[in-house]
Amino acid sequence: MSRLKLDLHEIFNRGRDIDDALDRLIKDAVEKRIDVVEIIPGKGSGQLKKHVLRFLDQKHIKALYHRVDKDSKNFGRLFVHFRHKS
């Protein structure tokens, strides 16, 4: 199973950079036919995680992936699953 990972700790306070990084990550996953993307917004106040979920919920982004799972063992981690057409 192929995977990509994005840790947002470094850019947590730069909204535009976060959106750009997420956009690149999703596009990379689609282009490279990646199965799962791990996004780490961290635990903090939960605002960054909400920002990531809002980004993923945009119609044009949502069309690119299959589902999002929140890690049950780690509040500060999300998994985005892709289903690629053969």
C-alpha positions as CSV (number, residue, x, y, z in Angstrom):
1,M,0.0,0.0,0.0
2,S,1.4,3.4,-1.0
3,R,1.4,6.3,1.4
4,L,2.2,10.0,1.7
5,K,2.6,11.9,4.9
6,L,2.2,15.6,5.7
7,D,3.1,17.0,9.2
8,L,1.6,20.5,9.6
9,H,3.5,21.3,12.9
10,E,6.0,23.5,11.0
11,I,3.4,25.7,9.3
12,F,0.5,25.6,11.8
13,N,0.2,29.4,12.0
14,R,0.3,30.1,8.2
15,G,-3.2,29.5,6.8
16,R,-2.3,30.1,3.1
17,D,0.7,27.8,3.4
18,I,-1.4,25.1,5.0
19,D,-3.9,25.2,2.1
20,D,-1.1,25.1,-0.5
21,A,0.5,22.1,1.2
22,L,-2.8,20.2,1.5
23,D,-3.6,21.0,-2.2
24,R,-0.2,19.7,-3.3
25,L,-0.5,16.6,-1.2
26,I,-3.9,15.7,-2.6
27,K,-2.8,16.3,-6.1
28,D,0.3,14.2,-5.6
29,A,-1.7,11.4,-4.2
30,V,-4.0,11.4,-7.2
31,E,-1.1,11.7,-9.7
32,K,1.0,9.0,-8.1
33,R,-2.0,6.7,-7.4
34,I,-1.3,6.8,-3.6
35,D,-3.8,4.7,-1.5
36,V,-3.6,6.6,1.8
37,V,-2.4,10.0,2.9
38,E,-1.6,10.7,6.5
39,I,-2.1,14.3,7.7
40,I,-0.8,15.3,11.1
41,P,-2.4,18.6,12.3
42,G,-1.3,17.7,15.9
43,K,-3.4,17.8,19.0
44,G,-3.3,21.5,20.2
45,S,-6.6,23.3,20.4
46,G,-8.1,21.4,17.5
47,Q,-8.3,24.5,15.3
48,L,-5.8,23.2,12.8
49,K,-7.6,19.8,12.5
50,K,-10.8,21.7,11.9
51,H,-9.1,23.8,9.2
52,V,-7.8,20.6,7.5
53,L,-11.3,19.0,7.6
54,R,-12.9,22.1,6.1
55,F,-10.3,22.1,3.3
56,L,-11.0,18.4,2.6
57,D,-14.8,19.1,2.6
58,Q,-14.6,21.5,-0.3
59,K,-16.5,20.0,-3.2
60,H,-13.7,20.0,-5.8
61,I,-11.3,18.4,-3.2
62,K,-13.9,15.9,-1.9
63,A,-14.3,14.6,-5.5
64,L,-10.7,13.5,-5.5
65,Y,-10.7,11.1,-2.5
66,H,-12.8,8.2,-1.1
67,R,-13.0,8.9,2.6
68,V,-11.4,10.4,5.7
69,D,-10.7,8.5,8.9
70,K,-9.8,10.1,12.2
71,D,-7.2,8.0,14.0
72,S,-8.9,6.5,17.1
73,K,-5.6,6.2,19.0
74,N,-4.2,9.6,18.1
75,F,-6.5,12.6,18.0
76,G,-3.8,14.6,16.1
77,R,-3.8,12.4,13.0
78,L,-6.1,11.9,10.0
79,F,-6.0,9.4,7.1
80,V,-7.4,10.3,3.7
81,H,-8.1,7.2,1.6
82,F,-8.2,7.2,-2.2
83,R,-9.9,4.8,-4.6
84,H,-8.3,4.9,-8.0
85,K,-10.0,3.9,-11.2
86,S,-8.2,1.2,-13.1
